[in-house]
Amino acid sequence: MNNNVNQNIEPITSAASVNYRNFHLWMLVPFVISVLGFSYSYYFDLSNATFHQHVHGISATLWYFLVILQPYLIIRKKKIQSHRTLGTIGFILAGIVAGSAFTIIPKNIDNVKDLDINGAFNPTIAYFFTFIDFFLICLFTISVCFAVLSIKQKKLSDHVQWLMASVFFVLSPGLARLLTIGIMIINKGNPEGILMDNLALLSFIFMIVLITIFYYKYGSFRHLSFTLLIICHLPFLFLEQIGNNEFIRMLLTAIFK
């Protein structure tokens, strides 16, 4: 690596060594939540997963690994070239994660007309999940792009915060599933006590707490990414209103059908 690149990178690695020394360890928290949340629906049921689910599951897992590994390489090991190379791979993986998600999201409303309106997974829930998944994946894609742009502009703080945001934009599906598993364990395997409104509220509370903790430690509450994270999780408080809205249903059907 030439001297110019070293001069550009040195201030970043120096600041990171002080402020983000344990950032990679904190990134284990959302990773564990996601793995445990999708354990029964994917990791423990690989033989029944579709091709699109495998593409999404594998790419998302590898992307999470990189989110943990990258700060470790640049902060603890000072592996600048490895960090840059894996950054390019991570950007490609993020694209695969988003692209594969867009192939899975429509499955929520594939058989919506056949769903029991009083069932646990009813048309209201199906349309809400389609809406929120689409919304969050779009913001995930935007945040990854801003994270790359920030580091190219040598704005370390912005890079870290957009990277954190990309993780939290796509964490709520895994968190909701993990909470469901926890409730079922408490109810001894009985799903009857799981009310989607309550689960959505619980997911919202947990997400806001996690986001606040991470931004208190590694970010700023004034950063645009923090504002977007709060806004994008507000729909969880209006599950029925969104899921039953005819315009939203018509729009989602037009997009995905």
JOKAGI-V17327 format. One record per helix or strand of 3 or more residues. SS is the DSSP state (h for helix, s for strand). FROM is the first residue (numbers start at 1). TO is the last residue. If there is no record, write none. Layout:
SS/FROM/TO, SS/FROM/TO
This chain:
h/3/19, h/23/37, h/39/43, h/46/48, h/51/75, h/80/109, h/112/114, h/123/152, h/156/169, h/172/186, h/191/193, h/196/218, h/224/243, h/246/256
